[in-house]
Structures are given as C-alpha cells and as structure tokens.
C-alpha cells in the first residue's frame, strides 16, 4: 500500500472550500447581474464568471488541466443554481448592494485559502502560493465587474487584494509551521473575511495619488 501524496490528502479540503466559494461568488455575480438589469442569460454568465474565473486561471498556472471548473460538473451546476435562485428571489434591485459585498467578501476568503492550499499541494513555493491564492480570490470579481461594465473592486475598494493576500499568507505560514491544513484554512478565511468587512465598515484603504 502506497502512502497518499500531499495533493491527495488535501483534495477533499480544497474541493469543499472551492464548492462553498463557488456558491457564494456565484451569488455575488448573479446579484451584480440583477442590479445591472441583465436578462436571465446575462445573470447566469456573470454568476459563472464570478464563481470560476479565478480558479480557472489558478489551475492553468499550476498545471492542473483541464481546470476543475470546466472538468467537474458540480462547479457549473452550483453556478447555474445560484444564478437562477438569485434571479428569482431578488426582484428588488435596490436591496442587493449590501448582500453583494457580503457574498463577495465570503467568496474572496474561501477562494484565497483554497487557492493557496491547492498551489501548495501542487508543489508551489510559499511566495508563489500566496500570490496564486490572492489571484484565485480576486480573479472572479475582476471578470464579474468588467462584464458588468464597472471598475473592478480590486482597483477601488477598501483592502480587497490585501485581504486575500493575508488569508493566503496564513495558509502558507501554516504549511511552513506544519499546522493542520483545516486549522489554517479556517483561520485564513476568517482573517480575510474580517479584514475585508472591517475595511468596508471603517473605510480602510491603500493610499491614492493626490489629484493635481
């Protein structure tokens, strides 16, 4: 009997985080589509794009091809179901702005840690794993906002990419210190979510160049 590899050991954790992250980011994408007054097809496109773009890019960069979001049917199914549910049960667009921010923060947190965990499982060094975790978290939101004809949140929002990087860094630090992956994943997700929500509430942001 052969011992299992790190990739095999972390696979259930990464899949669980990816599935939950897919659902909450799909909700944020669909909510943005409804707020932009898109039709059902447009809402579903934004739902899938927000939920899967970051993971697709991560998988391509680490050599996990074809990407899980395209290879495995649950990702598409989750995205479509979340999009349809949002389309049907959120008719009042004016109420969607706050839920979008909460769903986006939750998806950012879950994808940041799952991206870092999967990158580590594929043998990436700590620094690249942190960056890929951040990229997994912010990629879907960037594509969602571009498709909705908005400036991406990562370029204008309070501590967006920094929050994702912090969550991924905790996962990588846990790998270095041999802390159980489940513990570091929970800690990283909570830290990212808390930092993002605190930044929204308190207006924390990186410096912006002074206008002339």
N, C-alpha and C positions, 0 to 999 in steps of 0.2 A: 504494500500500500504506500503510495507516494504522498508526502506532505503537501498540503494545499499551498498555493502561492499567495503572496500579499494581495494580488488582484482578485483572486477567488475569494479570499477571506473578507475583503471589503465590498465585494459586489452587492450583497443584499442591502448594506447600509447605503451605498451610493444610489442604488435603484430606488430605495424608499425615499431618500431625500429628493432625487430627481422627480419622482412621481408627484410628491407634495408640492415641490417648487413649480412643476409644470402646471398644476391645477391653479395655484394662486396667481402665477404670472399670466395664465390664460384668462383668468377673471379680470386682471388689470388691463390686458389687451382688449378684451371684449368691452369692458366698461369705457375705455377710451374710444372705441369704435362707436358705441351708442352715443356718447357725448358729442362725437363729431358728426352725428346724424348719418352714419353709413347704413347701407342696407344689410340684410342678413349675411350675404356672402362677404361683404366687406368686414363685418364684425368677426366672422369666423377666420378670415385671413389675418386680421390683427391678433386674434386670440392665439392662433398657431404661431405666428411670427414672434410674439412676445414670449411665448412659452418655450420655444425651441431654438431660436436663433443662436443664443449664447452657447447652448450645449452642442449644437452642430459645429460651430466654429472651434470650440474646445476639442471635440473629438477629431476633427480634421487635423488640428495642430499636434495632437499627441499620437496620431496614427491609429485611432480606433475607428476604422472604416469598414463598411458604411456607418455613418453616425447612428447612434442608438435611436434618436428621434425619428429617423427615416426607416431604420431596420425593424424596430419593435412597434407593433400596432397600438399598445396602450397609450403611447405619447399622443398620437393623432386622435385617438378616441377621447382621451381626457380633455384635450384642447377643444374638440368639437362640442363635447357635452358642456364644458364650462362656458363656451361661447353661446350656445343655444339657451342655457339657463339664464345667463346674463341678459340676453336679448329679450327673453320672455318676461322676466321678473323684475326688470329695472326700467319701467316705462318713463319714470320721471328723471330726466337727464340732470336736472339741477342738483339732485342729491348724490351724484356719482363722484364728485371731486374728492371728498374725504375717503370713501372706500377705495378709490384708485390708489391713493397714497399709501394706505394701509396694506392693500394687496401687493403693491409694488415693493414695499419695504420687506414684506414677508418673503416674496419671491426672490428678491435680491439676497436676503440672508441665506435661504436654503440653497440657492444655486452657487453662491460664493463658497460655501463649505463643501458641497458635493463636487464642485469643480476642482477644488484643491485636493480632496480625497481621491478622486479618480486620477488626477495628474500624478499624485504620489504613487498610486497603485501601478501606473504605467512607467514608473522609474524616473520621473522628472526630479530634478534637484529642487531644494527648498525655494529659492528665489523664483524660478520659472513657475513652480506650482502655485505660489502666491499670486503671481500675475495672471495665470490661467484661471484661478479661482475667481479673481476680480472680473476677468473678461467674461466668464460664464455668467456672473451675476448681472453685468451691465449690458451685455450684448443684446438680449431680448428687448430691453427697454429702449435701447437706441433704435433698433429697427422699428419697433412699435411707434415711437414718436415721429420718426421720419415718414412712415407710411401715413400717419395722421396729420402730416404737414405741420409739425411742431418742432421747435428746437429741443433736442434730446435733453432729458432731465439731467443726465450726467454732466452736461456742459453748463447748466444754470442752477441746479438745485443745491440745497444745503448738504454738504458732506455725503455725496452719493457714492462715487467710486472709492473714496477714502473709507467709508463704512464697509464696503465689500472687501477691500484690501485688509482691513482689520480682522474681519471674520475669517478670511482665508489664512491670515498670519497665525491666528490661534490654532487652526488645524495643523499647519506646518510645524509650529512650535511643539504641539503635542506629539507629532511624529518624531521629532528630534529627541524629545524627552521620554519617549516610549509610553506616553499616556494612552489609555484605551481610546480608539477612534470614536466610539459612541460619545464618550465624555467630551472630547474636544469638538466634535461636531455640534453637540448641543450648546456648548459654551460659545463656540464661534458664531452660531446662528443667533443666539440671544444677544451677544455683544453687537453684532452687525445691526440687528433689528432695533435694539435700544439706542444705539448711536444715531441711526437714521431718523428714528422718531423724535429723539431729543433735539436733533438738528432742525427738524421741521418745526417743532414747538418753540424752540428758542432762537431760531434764525441763525444757527451757526453755519458759517460758510468759509471757503477759502478766499483769500484777498482777490479783489478785482481791480484791474488797472484804472487809475483815475482818469476821468474824462477831461479832455482839453477845454 
